Amino acid sequence: MRGGAVGAFLGLALVIGRGPLAPARVTGVLFCLAAAAHTLTQQGGLAPVLGAAWPAVWAFSAMGAGLFWAFATELFGDRSRLRPIRLAPAALLLIVAVFAASGVWPKALWLAHNLVGAALMAHVLLVVWSGWRNDLVESRRRLRGPILAAAAVYTVSVIGVQISEILWRPADALSPLGAAALLALGLAGIAALLQADPDLFAAGTTAPSAAQEAETVALSAEDAKLAERLDRLMREDRIYRDESLSISALALRLSVPEYRLRRLINRQLGHRNFNAFINQWRLADARQALADPAEREVPISTIALDAGFQSLGPFNRAFKAETGLTPSEYRTQAARADS
């Protein structure tokens, strides 16, 4: 089972790694290498066989939960580039493991190592579940269930087995469970990702692929009027100003099935997340207000809330990411341009 798991995770790394470089691909490949390494470290007597490669295998194994967290958060986060901070949890796990292996409070540190891993898996479950409704990439929405199951299985079997070994050491009885779980995860991952859309690992707002463009042509006749109605609803009625607006409420307002609206916004408008689509309109509204001399004395917080943002913090972060300026800097720059 361990040999099969190693092969499955290396195969999964090949499946994830094919295609243009993207944050989710990089972290996905790193996690697969970590999972294969973890499987190898569970087999005794391999250190002399692997020789100089053993320290790297051991290090990847120690970072496994952190790299899975980075992969899941990048896959569902739609970030345009990989920030080093995303690898910080993996680095923390490695540091803890090094001290534990060196004999510094080994039992306590290994227990802490596994508890941190379990906390990261719990956060993955929260991220995957909470973003399901706003995900517009259908293949990725379908993948959320398997990712949830994988995180749960990884947490219960692998981390649970290791904690049990640390506290009670029933390694012989429980190690087959961990090996079987790793094999199942690897095979399930290959099966799920081989059927996924090639654009699954793209990030941010993207132009349609060749396959999507072909589908867009077929859909344009029936969806052109829907796109026009959606644009009118945004531009004239400013429905995006409703801070509680959801994709189901918007579909109800347009009197169309939710799947059609998802497909339109993703395939024809190029958005991968509903919140990003809505925030595009809200930010445009806020930029217009900030540049308007007649609204020069209106507080920025009022402009943010009027545009549909629930609070000032998310507005400031989204505005800075969109324009490279803070709202106050943008307003000052616009005032200088007018004078």
Secondary structure, DSSP 8 states (H G I E B T S, - for coil): -HHHHHHHHHHHHHHHHSSS--HHHHHHHHHHHHHHHHHHHTSTT-HHHHGGGHHHHHHHHHTHHHHHHHHHHHHTT--SS--GGGGHHHHHHHHHHHHHHTTSSHHHHHHHHHHHHHHHHHHHHHHHHHTTTTB--HHHHHHHHHHHHHHHHIIIIIIHHHHHHHHT--HHHHHHHHHHHHHHHHHHHHHHHHTS-GGGG--SS----HHHHHHHHHHHHHHHHHHHHHHHHHHTS-GGG-TT--HHHHHHHHTS-HHHHHHIIIIIT--SBHHHHHHHHHHHHHHHHHH-GGGTTS-HHHHHHHHT-SSHHHHHHHHHHHHSS-HHHHHHHHHHHH-
